[in-house]
Amino acid sequence: MGRGRAKAKQTKVARELKYSSPNTDFDALQRELGSGEDPFSPRSSSSDDETVDPRWGEYSYDER
């Protein structure tokens, strides 16, 4: 019996999301994009990344 009220609420929320224009902080976006730091690049390559654990050495693809 409460399905009609729930569906009406969902429809209302969907319309608000579809037709509203959220306030975008373009200054914050510019600072984030222009920070010069790539969030997906590795921080630094340490020598620990170069070493191979002896237990897993046989599975290493590193040809030294």
PyMOL Python script that loads the backbone (N, CA, C, O; Angstrom):
from pymol import cmd

cmd.read_pdbstr("""\
ATOM      1  N   MET A   1       0.820  -1.188   0.000  1.00  0.00           N
ATOM      2  CA  MET A   1       0.000   0.000   0.000  1.00  0.00           C
ATOM      3  C   MET A   1       0.870   1.261   0.000  1.00  0.00           C
ATOM      4  O   MET A   1       0.422   2.307  -0.471  1.00  0.00           O
ATOM      5  N   GLY A   2       2.091   1.190   0.511  1.00  0.00           N
ATOM      6  CA  GLY A   2       2.952   2.353   0.553  1.00  0.00           C
ATOM      7  C   GLY A   2       3.801   2.525  -0.689  1.00  0.00           C
ATOM      8  O   GLY A   2       4.643   3.422  -0.736  1.00  0.00           O
ATOM      9  N   ARG A   3       3.602   1.688  -1.696  1.00  0.00           N
ATOM     10  CA  ARG A   3       4.421   1.739  -2.904  1.00  0.00           C
ATOM     11  C   ARG A   3       4.208   3.031  -3.672  1.00  0.00           C
ATOM     12  O   ARG A   3       5.168   3.568  -4.225  1.00  0.00           O
ATOM     13  N   GLY A   4       3.015   3.538  -3.726  1.00  0.00           N
ATOM     14  CA  GLY A   4       2.726   4.772  -4.467  1.00  0.00           C
ATOM     15  C   GLY A   4       3.469   5.965  -3.898  1.00  0.00           C
ATOM     16  O   GLY A   4       3.989   6.789  -4.651  1.00  0.00           O
ATOM     17  N   ARG A   5       3.525   6.064  -2.598  1.00  0.00           N
ATOM     18  CA  ARG A   5       4.219   7.177  -1.950  1.00  0.00           C
ATOM     19  C   ARG A   5       5.727   7.073  -2.186  1.00  0.00           C
ATOM     20  O   ARG A   5       6.384   8.085  -2.431  1.00  0.00           O
ATOM     21  N   ALA A   6       6.278   5.861  -2.114  1.00  0.00           N
ATOM     22  CA  ALA A   6       7.710   5.662  -2.345  1.00  0.00           C
ATOM     23  C   ALA A   6       8.075   5.973  -3.793  1.00  0.00           C
ATOM     24  O   ALA A   6       9.111   6.584  -4.058  1.00  0.00           O
ATOM     25  N   LYS A   7       7.227   5.554  -4.726  1.00  0.00           N
ATOM     26  CA  LYS A   7       7.485   5.824  -6.138  1.00  0.00           C
ATOM     27  C   LYS A   7       7.407   7.325  -6.419  1.00  0.00           C
ATOM     28  O   LYS A   7       8.206   7.851  -7.193  1.00  0.00           O
ATOM     29  N   ALA A   8       6.462   8.008  -5.802  1.00  0.00           N
ATOM     30  CA  ALA A   8       6.342   9.453  -5.986  1.00  0.00           C
ATOM     31  C   ALA A   8       7.590  10.165  -5.462  1.00  0.00           C
ATOM     32  O   ALA A   8       8.064  11.128  -6.065  1.00  0.00           O
ATOM     33  N   LYS A   9       8.105   9.691  -4.360  1.00  0.00           N
ATOM     34  CA  LYS A   9       9.323  10.279  -3.787  1.00  0.00           C
ATOM     35  C   LYS A   9      10.508  10.048  -4.726  1.00  0.00           C
ATOM     36  O   LYS A   9      11.299  10.962  -4.960  1.00  0.00           O
ATOM     37  N   GLN A  10      10.632   8.853  -5.255  1.00  0.00           N
ATOM     38  CA  GLN A  10      11.712   8.554  -6.190  1.00  0.00           C
ATOM     39  C   GLN A  10      11.607   9.402  -7.443  1.00  0.00           C
ATOM     40  O   GLN A  10      12.619   9.884  -7.952  1.00  0.00           O
ATOM     41  N   THR A  11      10.400   9.589  -7.945  1.00  0.00           N
ATOM     42  CA  THR A  11      10.184  10.412  -9.128  1.00  0.00           C
ATOM     43  C   THR A  11      10.563  11.857  -8.847  1.00  0.00           C
ATOM     44  O   THR A  11      11.182  12.512  -9.686  1.00  0.00           O
ATOM     45  N   LYS A  12      10.200  12.356  -7.679  1.00  0.00           N
ATOM     46  CA  LYS A  12      10.528  13.727  -7.312  1.00  0.00           C
ATOM     47  C   LYS A  12      12.035  13.927  -7.234  1.00  0.00           C
ATOM     48  O   LYS A  12      12.563  14.913  -7.748  1.00  0.00           O
ATOM     49  N   VAL A  13      12.724  12.996  -6.592  1.00  0.00           N
ATOM     50  CA  VAL A  13      14.179  13.086  -6.466  1.00  0.00           C
ATOM     51  C   VAL A  13      14.838  12.999  -7.841  1.00  0.00           C
ATOM     52  O   VAL A  13      15.783  13.735  -8.124  1.00  0.00           O
ATOM     53  N   ALA A  14      14.347  12.111  -8.689  1.00  0.00           N
ATOM     54  CA  ALA A  14      14.912  11.966 -10.026  1.00  0.00           C
ATOM     55  C   ALA A  14      14.741  13.243 -10.832  1.00  0.00           C
ATOM     56  O   ALA A  14      15.659  13.651 -11.543  1.00  0.00           O
ATOM     57  N   ARG A  15      13.585  13.877 -10.734  1.00  0.00           N
ATOM     58  CA  ARG A  15      13.353  15.140 -11.451  1.00  0.00           C
ATOM     59  C   ARG A  15      14.277  16.240 -10.939  1.00  0.00           C
ATOM     60  O   ARG A  15      14.816  17.022 -11.722  1.00  0.00           O
ATOM     61  N   GLU A  16      14.457  16.294  -9.612  1.00  0.00           N
ATOM     62  CA  GLU A  16      15.347  17.303  -9.042  1.00  0.00           C
ATOM     63  C   GLU A  16      16.772  17.116  -9.543  1.00  0.00           C
ATOM     64  O   GLU A  16      17.450  18.090  -9.870  1.00  0.00           O
ATOM     65  N   LEU A  17      17.224  15.881  -9.606  1.00  0.00           N
ATOM     66  CA  LEU A  17      18.576  15.616 -10.086  1.00  0.00           C
ATOM     67  C   LEU A  17      18.719  15.924 -11.572  1.00  0.00           C
ATOM     68  O   LEU A  17      19.759  16.411 -12.015  1.00  0.00           O
ATOM     69  N   LYS A  18      17.678  15.639 -12.333  1.00  0.00           N
ATOM     70  CA  LYS A  18      17.744  15.838 -13.777  1.00  0.00           C
ATOM     71  C   LYS A  18      17.719  17.310 -14.151  1.00  0.00           C
ATOM     72  O   LYS A  18      18.465  17.735 -15.034  1.00  0.00           O
ATOM     73  N   TYR A  19      16.886  18.084 -13.506  1.00  0.00           N
ATOM     74  CA  TYR A  19      16.674  19.457 -13.937  1.00  0.00           C
ATOM     75  C   TYR A  19      17.376  20.512 -13.099  1.00  0.00           C
ATOM     76  O   TYR A  19      17.342  21.693 -13.442  1.00  0.00           O
ATOM     77  N   SER A  20      18.011  20.107 -12.010  1.00  0.00           N
ATOM     78  CA  SER A  20      18.691  21.113 -11.194  1.00  0.00           C
ATOM     79  C   SER A  20      20.107  21.333 -11.715  1.00  0.00           C
ATOM     80  O   SER A  20      20.701  20.439 -12.318  1.00  0.00           O
ATOM     81  N   SER A  21      20.628  22.493 -11.484  1.00  0.00           N
ATOM     82  CA  SER A  21      22.019  22.761 -11.840  1.00  0.00           C
ATOM     83  C   SER A  21      22.768  23.045 -10.543  1.00  0.00           C
ATOM     84  O   SER A  21      22.581  24.096  -9.928  1.00  0.00           O
ATOM     85  N   PRO A  22      23.608  22.112 -10.132  1.00  0.00           N
ATOM     86  CA  PRO A  22      24.313  22.292  -8.866  1.00  0.00           C
ATOM     87  C   PRO A  22      25.326  23.426  -8.955  1.00  0.00           C
ATOM     88  O   PRO A  22      25.856  23.719 -10.027  1.00  0.00           O
ATOM     89  N   ASN A  23      25.584  24.049  -7.833  1.00  0.00           N
ATOM     90  CA  ASN A  23      26.589  25.102  -7.791  1.00  0.00           C
ATOM     91  C   ASN A  23      27.967  24.461  -7.805  1.00  0.00           C
ATOM     92  O   ASN A  23      28.309  23.675  -6.921  1.00  0.00           O
ATOM     93  N   THR A  24      28.749  24.803  -8.810  1.00  0.00           N
ATOM     94  CA  THR A  24      30.081  24.244  -8.954  1.00  0.00           C
ATOM     95  C   THR A  24      31.109  25.274  -8.536  1.00  0.00           C
ATOM     96  O   THR A  24      31.070  26.419  -8.986  1.00  0.00           O
ATOM     97  N   ASP A  25      32.017  24.874  -7.689  1.00  0.00           N
ATOM     98  CA  ASP A  25      33.099  25.748  -7.256  1.00  0.00           C
ATOM     99  C   ASP A  25      34.249  25.598  -8.251  1.00  0.00           C
ATOM    100  O   ASP A  25      35.106  24.728  -8.102  1.00  0.00           O
ATOM    101  N   PHE A  26      34.252  26.460  -9.268  1.00  0.00           N
ATOM    102  CA  PHE A  26      35.253  26.355 -10.320  1.00  0.00           C
ATOM    103  C   PHE A  26      36.650  26.710  -9.824  1.00  0.00           C
ATOM    104  O   PHE A  26      37.638  26.211 -10.362  1.00  0.00           O
ATOM    105  N   ASP A  27      36.746  27.557  -8.817  1.00  0.00           N
ATOM    106  CA  ASP A  27      38.056  27.893  -8.260  1.00  0.00           C
ATOM    107  C   ASP A  27      38.688  26.669  -7.597  1.00  0.00           C
ATOM    108  O   ASP A  27      39.878  26.407  -7.772  1.00  0.00           O
ATOM    109  N   ALA A  28      37.894  25.930  -6.843  1.00  0.00           N
ATOM    110  CA  ALA A  28      38.410  24.718  -6.201  1.00  0.00           C
ATOM    111  C   ALA A  28      38.770  23.668  -7.250  1.00  0.00           C
ATOM    112  O   ALA A  28      39.759  22.951  -7.102  1.00  0.00           O
ATOM    113  N   LEU A  29      37.975  23.583  -8.298  1.00  0.00           N
ATOM    114  CA  LEU A  29      38.259  22.643  -9.374  1.00  0.00           C
ATOM    115  C   LEU A  29      39.559  23.008 -10.076  1.00  0.00           C
ATOM    116  O   LEU A  29      40.368  22.135 -10.388  1.00  0.00           O
ATOM    117  N   GLN A  30      39.757  24.293 -10.324  1.00  0.00           N
ATOM    118  CA  GLN A  30      40.986  24.753 -10.975  1.00  0.00           C
ATOM    119  C   GLN A  30      42.207  24.453 -10.101  1.00  0.00           C
ATOM    120  O   GLN A  30      43.249  24.035 -10.608  1.00  0.00           O
ATOM    121  N   ARG A  31      42.076  24.667  -8.787  1.00  0.00           N
ATOM    122  CA  ARG A  31      43.193  24.372  -7.880  1.00  0.00           C
ATOM    123  C   ARG A  31      43.509  22.886  -7.893  1.00  0.00           C
ATOM    124  O   ARG A  31      44.674  22.490  -7.884  1.00  0.00           O
ATOM    125  N   GLU A  32      42.467  22.070  -7.916  1.00  0.00           N
ATOM    126  CA  GLU A  32      42.686  20.628  -7.904  1.00  0.00           C
ATOM    127  C   GLU A  32      43.328  20.154  -9.197  1.00  0.00           C
ATOM    128  O   GLU A  32      44.251  19.340  -9.172  1.00  0.00           O
ATOM    129  N   LEU A  33      42.849  20.656 -10.318  1.00  0.00           N
ATOM    130  CA  LEU A  33      43.384  20.228 -11.604  1.00  0.00           C
ATOM    131  C   LEU A  33      44.752  20.831 -11.884  1.00  0.00           C
ATOM    132  O   LEU A  33      45.578  20.217 -12.559  1.00  0.00           O
ATOM    133  N   GLY A  34      44.989  22.011 -11.377  1.00  0.00           N
ATOM    134  CA  GLY A  34      46.247  22.674 -11.661  1.00  0.00           C
ATOM    135  C   GLY A  34      47.300  22.475 -10.607  1.00  0.00           C
ATOM    136  O   GLY A  34      48.281  23.217 -10.573  1.00  0.00           O
ATOM    137  N   SER A  35      47.127  21.493  -9.742  1.00  0.00           N
ATOM    138  CA  SER A  35      48.086  21.303  -8.660  1.00  0.00           C
ATOM    139  C   SER A  35      49.419  20.771  -9.164  1.00  0.00           C
ATOM    140  O   SER A  35      50.428  20.871  -8.466  1.00  0.00           O
ATOM    141  N   GLY A  36      49.437  20.204 -10.374  1.00  0.00           N
ATOM    142  CA  GLY A  36      50.682  19.710 -10.939  1.00  0.00           C
ATOM    143  C   GLY A  36      51.080  18.347 -10.435  1.00  0.00           C
ATOM    144  O   GLY A  36      52.130  17.837 -10.824  1.00  0.00           O
ATOM    145  N   GLU A  37      50.299  17.753  -9.602  1.00  0.00           N
ATOM    146  CA  GLU A  37      50.651  16.449  -9.080  1.00  0.00           C
ATOM    147  C   GLU A  37      49.659  15.434  -9.626  1.00  0.00           C
ATOM    148  O   GLU A  37      48.447  15.636  -9.560  1.00  0.00           O
ATOM    149  N   ASP A  38      50.183  14.350 -10.163  1.00  0.00           N
ATOM    150  CA  ASP A  38      49.359  13.310 -10.758  1.00  0.00           C
ATOM    151  C   ASP A  38      48.963  12.314  -9.676  1.00  0.00           C
ATOM    152  O   ASP A  38      49.829  11.627  -9.134  1.00  0.00           O
ATOM    153  N   PRO A  39      47.672  12.217  -9.346  1.00  0.00           N
ATOM    154  CA  PRO A  39      47.268  11.321  -8.262  1.00  0.00           C
ATOM    155  C   PRO A  39      47.433   9.847  -8.605  1.00  0.00           C
ATOM    156  O   PRO A  39      47.375   9.003  -7.711  1.00  0.00           O
ATOM    157  N   PHE A  40      47.640   9.514  -9.891  1.00  0.00           N
ATOM    158  CA  PHE A  40      47.737   8.124 -10.290  1.00  0.00           C
ATOM    159  C   PHE A  40      49.174   7.673 -10.508  1.00  0.00           C
ATOM    160  O   PHE A  40      49.419   6.492 -10.756  1.00  0.00           O
ATOM    161  N   SER A  41      50.120   8.588 -10.420  1.00  0.00           N
ATOM    162  CA  SER A  41      51.511   8.197 -10.594  1.00  0.00           C
ATOM    163  C   SER A  41      52.070   7.721  -9.263  1.00  0.00           C
ATOM    164  O   SER A  41      51.640   8.177  -8.203  1.00  0.00           O
ATOM    165  N   PRO A  42      53.022   6.808  -9.318  1.00  0.00           N
ATOM    166  CA  PRO A  42      53.625   6.350  -8.068  1.00  0.00           C
ATOM    167  C   PRO A  42      54.390   7.483  -7.398  1.00  0.00           C
ATOM    168  O   PRO A  42      54.975   8.330  -8.073  1.00  0.00           O
ATOM    169  N   ARG A  43      54.385   7.494  -6.091  1.00  0.00           N
ATOM    170  CA  ARG A  43      55.031   8.562  -5.328  1.00  0.00           C
ATOM    171  C   ARG A  43      56.518   8.617  -5.619  1.00  0.00           C
ATOM    172  O   ARG A  43      57.039   9.658  -6.019  1.00  0.00           O
ATOM    173  N   SER A  44      57.185   7.530  -5.427  1.00  0.00           N
ATOM    174  CA  SER A  44      58.617   7.459  -5.722  1.00  0.00           C
ATOM    175  C   SER A  44      58.984   6.001  -5.905  1.00  0.00           C
ATOM    176  O   SER A  44      58.351   5.114  -5.332  1.00  0.00           O
ATOM    177  N   SER A  45      59.981   5.764  -6.686  1.00  0.00           N
ATOM    178  CA  SER A  45      60.424   4.388  -6.856  1.00  0.00           C
ATOM    179  C   SER A  45      61.613   4.180  -5.941  1.00  0.00           C
ATOM    180  O   SER A  45      62.685   4.747  -6.152  1.00  0.00           O
ATOM    181  N   SER A  46      61.415   3.375  -4.942  1.00  0.00           N
ATOM    182  CA  SER A  46      62.480   3.119  -3.994  1.00  0.00           C
ATOM    183  C   SER A  46      63.234   1.864  -4.404  1.00  0.00           C
ATOM    184  O   SER A  46      62.784   1.105  -5.262  1.00  0.00           O
ATOM    185  N   SER A  47      64.364   1.662  -3.792  1.00  0.00           N
ATOM    186  CA  SER A  47      65.151   0.480  -4.111  1.00  0.00           C
ATOM    187  C   SER A  47      64.451  -0.786  -3.634  1.00  0.00           C
ATOM    188  O   SER A  47      64.767  -1.878  -4.108  1.00  0.00           O
ATOM    189  N   ASP A  48      63.503  -0.661  -2.702  1.00  0.00           N
ATOM    190  CA  ASP A  48      62.766  -1.831  -2.244  1.00  0.00           C
ATOM    191  C   ASP A  48      61.951  -2.446  -3.370  1.00  0.00           C
ATOM    192  O   ASP A  48      61.715  -3.654  -3.386  1.00  0.00           O
ATOM    193  N   ASP A  49      61.515  -1.605  -4.324  1.00  0.00           N
ATOM    194  CA  ASP A  49      60.751  -2.112  -5.454  1.00  0.00           C
ATOM    195  C   ASP A  49      61.626  -2.943  -6.375  1.00  0.00           C
ATOM    196  O   ASP A  49      61.121  -3.784  -7.119  1.00  0.00           O
ATOM    197  N   GLU A  50      62.924  -2.720  -6.333  1.00  0.00           N
ATOM    198  CA  GLU A  50      63.845  -3.393  -7.233  1.00  0.00           C
ATOM    199  C   GLU A  50      64.245  -4.775  -6.721  1.00  0.00           C
ATOM    200  O   GLU A  50      64.641  -5.633  -7.510  1.00  0.00           O
ATOM    201  N   THR A  51      64.149  -4.998  -5.425  1.00  0.00           N
ATOM    202  CA  THR A  51      64.602  -6.263  -4.871  1.00  0.00           C
ATOM    203  C   THR A  51      63.516  -7.318  -5.010  1.00  0.00           C
ATOM    204  O   THR A  51      62.322  -7.019  -5.000  1.00  0.00           O
ATOM    205  N   VAL A  52      63.963  -8.554  -5.138  1.00  0.00           N
ATOM    206  CA  VAL A  52      63.045  -9.676  -5.277  1.00  0.00           C
ATOM    207  C   VAL A  52      63.218 -10.576  -4.066  1.00  0.00           C
ATOM    208  O   VAL A  52      64.332 -10.958  -3.709  1.00  0.00           O
ATOM    209  N   ASP A  53      62.108 -10.902  -3.447  1.00  0.00           N
ATOM    210  CA  ASP A  53      62.125 -11.810  -2.316  1.00  0.00           C
ATOM    211  C   ASP A  53      62.615 -13.181  -2.808  1.00  0.00           C
ATOM    212  O   ASP A  53      62.108 -13.681  -3.812  1.00  0.00           O
ATOM    213  N   PRO A  54      63.574 -13.788  -2.136  1.00  0.00           N
ATOM    214  CA  PRO A  54      64.111 -15.075  -2.606  1.00  0.00           C
ATOM    215  C   PRO A  54      63.051 -16.158  -2.756  1.00  0.00           C
ATOM    216  O   PRO A  54      63.181 -17.043  -3.602  1.00  0.00           O
ATOM    217  N   ARG A  55      62.000 -16.090  -1.938  1.00  0.00           N
ATOM    218  CA  ARG A  55      60.942 -17.109  -2.048  1.00  0.00           C
ATOM    219  C   ARG A  55      60.196 -16.999  -3.364  1.00  0.00           C
ATOM    220  O   ARG A  55      59.653 -17.991  -3.850  1.00  0.00           O
ATOM    221  N   TRP A  56      60.159 -15.792  -3.958  1.00  0.00           N
ATOM    222  CA  TRP A  56      59.368 -15.574  -5.158  1.00  0.00           C
ATOM    223  C   TRP A  56      60.259 -15.297  -6.371  1.00  0.00           C
ATOM    224  O   TRP A  56      59.761 -14.950  -7.442  1.00  0.00           O
ATOM    225  N   GLY A  57      61.547 -15.444  -6.208  1.00  0.00           N
ATOM    226  CA  GLY A  57      62.484 -15.149  -7.282  1.00  0.00           C
ATOM    227  C   GLY A  57      62.237 -15.945  -8.551  1.00  0.00           C
ATOM    228  O   GLY A  57      62.428 -15.435  -9.655  1.00  0.00           O
ATOM    229  N   GLU A  58      61.815 -17.190  -8.399  1.00  0.00           N
ATOM    230  CA  GLU A  58      61.586 -18.013  -9.585  1.00  0.00           C
ATOM    231  C   GLU A  58      60.382 -17.526 -10.405  1.00  0.00           C
ATOM    232  O   GLU A  58      60.247 -17.867 -11.580  1.00  0.00           O
ATOM    233  N   TYR A  59      59.517 -16.731  -9.780  1.00  0.00           N
ATOM    234  CA  TYR A  59      58.351 -16.216 -10.494  1.00  0.00           C
ATOM    235  C   TYR A  59      58.589 -14.825 -11.048  1.00  0.00           C
ATOM    236  O   TYR A  59      57.706 -14.238 -11.674  1.00  0.00           O
ATOM    237  N   SER A  60      59.767 -14.304 -10.823  1.00  0.00           N
ATOM    238  CA  SER A  60      60.074 -12.951 -11.261  1.00  0.00           C
ATOM    239  C   SER A  60      60.299 -12.919 -12.768  1.00  0.00           C
ATOM    240  O   SER A  60      60.905 -13.823 -13.342  1.00  0.00           O
ATOM    241  N   TYR A  61      59.798 -11.860 -13.392  1.00  0.00           N
ATOM    242  CA  TYR A  61      59.989 -11.695 -14.841  1.00  0.00           C
ATOM    243  C   TYR A  61      61.201 -10.825 -15.124  1.00  0.00           C
ATOM    244  O   TYR A  61      61.541 -10.581 -16.282  1.00  0.00           O
ATOM    245  N   ASP A  62      61.843 -10.365 -14.084  1.00  0.00           N
ATOM    246  CA  ASP A  62      62.979  -9.485 -14.232  1.00  0.00           C
ATOM    247  C   ASP A  62      64.176 -10.285 -14.740  1.00  0.00           C
ATOM    248  O   ASP A  62      64.641 -11.207 -14.069  1.00  0.00           O
ATOM    249  N   GLU A  63      64.668  -9.935 -15.914  1.00  0.00           N
ATOM    250  CA  GLU A  63      65.817 -10.621 -16.497  1.00  0.00           C
ATOM    251  C   GLU A  63      67.071  -9.835 -16.180  1.00  0.00           C
ATOM    252  O   GLU A  63      67.396  -8.876 -16.881  1.00  0.00           O
ATOM    253  N   ARG A  64      67.771 -10.220 -15.149  1.00  0.00           N
ATOM    254  CA  ARG A  64      69.001  -9.512 -14.759  1.00  0.00           C
ATOM    255  C   ARG A  64      70.199 -10.292 -15.179  1.00  0.00           C
ATOM    256  O   ARG A  64      71.328  -9.864 -14.942  1.00  0.00           O
TER     257      ARG A  64
END
""", "prot")
cmd.dss("prot")
cmd.show_as("cartoon", "prot")
cmd.util.cbc("prot")
cmd.orient("prot")
